Amino acid sequence: MSTVSDYFGSLVFDDRVMRAELSAKVYASLRKTIDEGTELDIGVANAVAQAMKDWAVAHGATHFTHWFQPLTGITAEKHDGFISPAPNGSVIMEFSGKELIKGEPDASSFPSGGLRATFEARGYTAWDPTSYAFIKGKTLCIPTAFCSYGGHALDKKTPLLRSMEVLSRQALRILRLFGNDTAKRVVSSVGPEQEYFLITKEMYDKRPDLRFTGRTLFGAKPPKGQELDDHYFGVIKPTVAAYMEDLNEELWKLGILAKTEHNEVAPAQHELAPIYSTTNIATDHNQLTMEIMQKVAAKHGLVCLLHEKPFAGVNGSGKHNNWSIATDSGQNLLSPGETPYENAQFLLFLCAVIKAVDDYQDLLRLSVATAGNDHRLGANEAPPAVISMFLGDELDAVLRAIETDTPYHGAEHMQMKLGVDVLPKFNRDTTDRNRTSPFAFTGNKFEFRMLGSSNSIACANIMLNSAVAESLRIFADELEQSTDFETSLHDLIRDTIRAHRRIIFNGNGYDESWIREATQKRGLLNYRTTADCMPHLLDEKNVTMLTALGVFTIDELRSRRDIMLENYCKSVVIEANTMVDMARTQIAPAIEAYVSDVAKAAAAKKKVVPEIKCGYEAGLVRKLSVLVDEIAQKADVLDEALVKIRDAEDIIEESAMVRDLLLPVMCELRVPCDQAETMTAKSYWPFPTYGDILFSVK
């Protein structure tokens, strides 16, 4: 029997394969392109393409595809065969460097937010050599960027790579000031924890709302939910264990470092967490992970739900984005280190993150904004929509000492100065984690907890990388002009803490008093919905920063605002139409059938025993009749709201109407439907209840 180490990465054209399959000269050239970003020679590309094709064919591949991440939030691929005709009527297997480097898929049907006209179909994919090619089924998948004929980025990978590059550039400026002349790159790394639900395919197929929208639009609270906390970290059920075993094997073959698996809080909810990878590779891997989770589930008669809030009243699913930055030699720049000198450098990078999160709260919030995540943010299992940072007691005490120029009474009880020769050491992980904080420091990384489970992690990391890069740029500009580095460093860190103290909060983010304090006293932003936050992408400060750093053009920013708002509107409109359909064609008829049969039963009883009052039946018929009338009336109102939304003049107005007009009526329609569910005989109810679904997997 083979071990994990035998097959791990067996379907990846990784460094091990490249060393074995490429000549030393070609390998060195390719490695330089990957590590230093140098231009790829066409001769090297041809050699790599030949080796890649031979390796893929040996593993059973017959096709190749440029695998990319359009602005749909999922991945895309167009498959081409390796075959080329031979003169004798047979075929040969070919793959050129030109085909490796560039593809030309039809781009007409991908969202562009107005970057091109509908009839302009040409788009280009460009090989990303920093992310390894892999085999999926019988297809060699080549990770690529995707752009329009005019050069605009139509994907998530391109701006992510830009943000990583600009972060590296600005971080290196800071490292040079601290005497580090050996680092060539600074790389952001991510470990995204992935939450999900598993339900049986049988239950899923009987719920139109799950099939059309990914979440239940109706459903009364079951007798038992997550109240006993008996599912969290509990014994994994046999069916789920078998699923997790197969999932791990498929992920490991693709070199995805899936490590941790456990039951989450809600019934039927689970989590998978990988080991850290560079942000680009982690993003590719997370997209693959979500795809494979769903495919493996189907093999086990299950459905994997990635919606942020598939069931009302129980915890939804998030994706915790554990982010850090390190040099190419492996020095973690968010680790306090072992010496005072390293502490000073750490504190400067820490302050860069603090400043970035405060200055660009809106960008971080809108980077995780979706219709699904709006249901989750601010609920009991998720951070609030208000951005804040948790640092822990000891680190906060260090910053307060610097801020007030007072002694630091920490581990070494000495005068706190930022002269690098006397800066005291301090420990990390001396306080508990804060699960209510949107952005929490956890020893040598930050955990950005606001992402939704179905989100691509690209958007959040683009904004995080860019905002931190901007802070570092400002710091470097100031320190490079200084004639007294230590004094300037001390003043810069102190002034930064003073200016951005408001963003640091170590308390309970769920407490309503915190929301009042955050918004009314501290002036922090509270964008509760996608419609609230997404228009701020084009605020002047955001456009100035993102375009000056070269992460986006103004046209790319405008397109993304429009695409995200369009997705928001379309998602909610689909849900509203599904609710109307289910209410009219399933729920109301089911209630009517039950009421009719109850009334007939009462009439039959009175025939036998005329003096009987049939109070139970009469009361039930009365209550359900009132509810079914209310359901019909609310369905009509929702229908009318759907019609009104069509008159919106632009996407900003439409998204506001969806928020203010559509969603409230959807909530109103749900109330009588869920009440009726609790009063209607189970045999009449048209689809499985929450109790059926959440406890269906054995």
WOSUL-V843215 format. One record per pair of residues at least 6 apart in sequence whose C-alpha atoms are under 6 Angstrom apart, sorted by the first residue. I is the first residue (numbers start at 0). J is the second residue. D is the distance in whole Angstrom. If there is no record, write none. Layout:
((I,J,D) (I,J,D))
//
This chain:
((6,252,6) (7,251,5) (7,252,5) (7,254,6) (8,252,5) (8,253,5) (8,254,4) (9,252,5) (10,133,6) (10,134,5) (10,252,6) (10,253,5) (11,132,6) (11,133,4) (11,253,6) (12,131,6) (12,132,5) (12,133,6) (13,131,6) (25,43,6) (33,129,5) (44,96,5) (45,95,6) (45,96,4) (48,95,6) (48,96,5) (59,137,6) (60,137,4) (60,138,5) (61,80,6) (61,137,6) (62,78,6) (62,79,5) (62,80,4) (62,81,5) (62,138,5) (63,78,6) (63,79,5) (63,138,5) (63,139,4) (63,140,6) (64,76,6) (64,77,5) (64,78,5) (64,140,5) (65,141,5) (65,143,6) (66,75,6) (66,76,5) (66,140,6) (66,141,5) (66,142,5) (66,143,6) (67,74,6) (67,75,5) (67,142,6) (67,143,5) (68,74,5) (68,154,5) (68,155,6) (69,154,4) (70,154,5) (81,92,5) (81,93,5) (82,90,6) (82,91,6) (82,92,5) (83,90,5) (83,91,5) (84,90,4) (100,125,6) (100,126,5) (101,124,6) (101,125,5) (102,123,6) (102,124,5) (103,122,6) (103,123,5) (104,122,6) (105,120,5) (105,121,6) (106,120,5) (106,121,6) (106,122,5) (107,117,6) (107,120,4) (112,558,4) (112,561,6) (112,562,5) (121,148,6) (122,146,6) (122,147,5) (122,148,5) (123,145,6) (123,146,5) (124,143,6) (124,144,5) (124,145,4) (125,143,5) (125,144,5) (126,143,4) (127,142,6) (127,143,5) (130,280,6) (132,140,6) (132,141,5) (133,139,6) (133,140,5) (134,140,6) (144,156,6) (144,157,6) (145,153,6) (145,154,5) (146,152,4) (146,153,5) (158,550,5) (159,461,5) (161,550,5) (162,461,6) (162,464,6) (162,465,5) (162,550,6) (166,464,6) (166,468,5) (167,184,6) (167,185,4) (169,468,6) (169,471,6) (169,472,5) (173,475,6) (184,326,6) (184,327,5) (185,325,6) (185,326,4) (185,327,6) (186,324,6) (186,325,5) (187,277,6) (187,278,6) (187,323,6) (187,324,4) (188,276,5) (188,277,4) (188,278,5) (188,322,6) (188,323,5) (188,324,6) (189,275,5) (189,276,6) (189,278,5) (189,321,5) (189,322,5) (190,273,6) (190,274,6) (190,275,4) (190,321,5) (191,319,5) (191,320,5) (192,271,6) (192,272,4) (192,318,5) (192,319,5) (193,270,6) (193,271,5) (193,272,6) (193,318,5) (194,269,6) (194,270,4) (194,316,5) (194,317,6) (195,268,6) (195,269,5) (195,304,6) (195,305,5) (195,316,6) (196,267,5) (196,268,4) (196,303,6) (196,304,5) (197,267,5) (197,302,6) (197,303,5) (198,301,6) (198,302,5) (199,301,4) (199,302,6) (200,300,5) (200,301,5) (200,302,5) (202,692,6) (205,686,6) (206,686,6) (208,215,5) (208,216,6) (209,215,6) (213,306,6) (214,309,4) (215,309,6) (215,310,6) (217,669,6) (218,673,6) (219,673,5) (221,689,6) (221,690,5) (225,265,5) (230,264,6) (231,262,5) (231,263,5) (231,264,4) (232,261,6) (232,262,5) (238,697,6) (256,273,5) (256,274,5) (257,272,6) (257,273,4) (258,272,6) (258,273,5) (259,271,6) (259,272,5) (260,270,6) (260,271,5) (261,269,6) (261,270,6) (262,269,4) (263,269,5) (265,314,6) (266,693,6) (267,693,6) (282,456,6) (293,303,5) (296,302,5) (296,303,6) (305,452,6) (305,453,5) (306,453,6) (307,315,5) (307,316,5) (307,371,5) (307,372,6) (307,451,5) (307,452,5) (308,315,4) (314,380,6) (316,452,5) (317,450,6) (317,451,4) (317,452,4) (318,450,5) (318,451,5) (318,452,5) (319,447,6) (319,448,4) (320,446,6) (320,447,5) (321,445,6) (321,446,4) (322,444,6) (322,445,5) (323,444,5) (324,332,6) (325,331,4) (325,332,5) (332,345,6) (333,345,6) (333,443,5) (334,443,5) (335,342,5) (335,345,5) (339,419,6) (339,422,5) (339,423,6) (339,424,6) (340,419,5) (351,467,6) (351,470,5) (351,471,6) (352,467,6) (355,466,5) (355,467,5) (355,470,6) (357,502,6) (365,532,6) (365,533,5) (366,458,5) (366,459,5) (367,450,5) (368,529,5) (369,529,6) (370,567,5) (372,451,5) (373,528,5) (376,382,6) (376,383,5) (376,384,6) (377,383,4) (377,384,6) (382,435,5) (382,436,6) (382,437,5) (384,525,6) (384,527,6) (385,524,6) (385,525,5) (386,437,6) (387,502,5) (387,503,6) (388,438,5) (388,439,6) (388,502,6) (388,503,5) (388,504,6) (389,439,4) (389,440,6) (389,503,6) (389,504,6) (389,505,5) (390,440,5) (391,430,6) (400,407,5) (401,493,6) (402,493,5) (406,414,4) (406,415,5) (407,415,5) (416,422,6) (417,489,5) (418,485,5) (427,442,5) (428,442,5) (435,508,5) (436,508,6) (437,447,6) (437,448,5) (437,449,6) (438,446,6) (438,447,5) (439,445,5) (439,446,5) (501,521,6) (517,523,5) (526,532,5) (530,654,5) (530,655,6) (545,551,6) (546,552,5) (568,654,6) (579,634,5) (587,627,6) (589,683,6) (594,620,6) (605,611,6) (626,671,6) (633,668,5) (637,664,6) (647,653,5))
//
